[in-house]
Every structure is written in structure tokens, then in C-alpha cells.
Amino acid sequence: MSSKQKSNGRLSLGNLILIILAIINITLYLIVQRKELNDYISDIEYRTGIPLLLIIKLGLLALCVYWAFYFLIKIYKNIKKPDLSQPARVYQTSTFPKLPPENDTKKIIKFIIKEKTINKEKLINKFGYSETKAEQYIELLASAFYIELYPPIIPFANDKLFSISSNGRQYAIDNNLD
């Protein structure tokens, strides 16, 4: 086995040693915080003139920071990076309503421009769609024209030009066209 292979979730000897050293480091810091030891170290500081307590605390703090960065770097290296050589996945939803055929779309848009409203009943009567299909087309066309769906009869603000695109097809229909 090479050293680069993963250990299948088990702790390696190196990681175990690092964890034990981190526990010892935290224990030493807690011991230094005790009053009796603090008084003893303060007495030594007074006699020698060296700020021993400060040196010990800063050293322990430096060790804690070192181990924290070490573990963060180790975790960061184990994060799986995306494979940019593969194309991105595209997910398609089957519930999104499709536009009616090209000729029907032109007729519906002309009809909507002529009537100046989107009305489910008129669409059903004029084109013979089922109620669900008419609702889907109304919802899709309304979202293409950026208008609200409620109330069910909506006047258009501008009757000059409307456009809708589906699968790269563009439709631009003038109100004056028959």
C-alpha cells in the first residue's frame, strides 16, 4: 500500500499522535491556569526577572494555533474538488409546460393581442384545448409577457409588439397583423 491511499475511516498513527499532543497541549494550558502553579511561576518570575508565565501562555497559544491550522489544512486537502474537465450536468424537469406548436403560438399571441386579454375560456373555445393545457399555455405566455395571472382577465398595457422565445425561436407579432 502506498502512503497516499486512504485509511478507510480508521485513525492512522500520525493522526492519533496529533490528537494526543492536542489533548496534552490543552491539559497544560489548563494546569497553567491553576492558582497554585500560577503563584509558583510568579515567584520565579519575581526572582529571575523573566516573564515566564507570559512565555508559557504564549507558547501554548502558539501551539494551539499551529494545531488548529494543521487540522484545517488537512481537512481542506481532503475536500473533493469538482472535476472541471467534465461538462456540467443539466437536469430537465418534465413538469414544466411546453409551448404549443409554432403555428399555434403565433395564433394564440395574435388572438391575445387582438382581444387584449388572456382568458382561459376564450382560449378553450377558440382553439379547442383542454382546460389543463389552456391553463399551462396561459401561465407560460403570461410569464413570457411578465404579467400577473390573477384576476383571470388581464388587459395588456402595450399592444404594439410582443415577443416570446422557445428553444431559440423568436416571435415578434405586431397588433396590425392579421
Summary of the structure (lengths in Angstrom):
residues: 178
radius of gyration: 36.6
end to end distance: 77.6
largest distance: 105.2
contacts: 354
relative contact order: 0.07
helix: 54%
strand: 7%
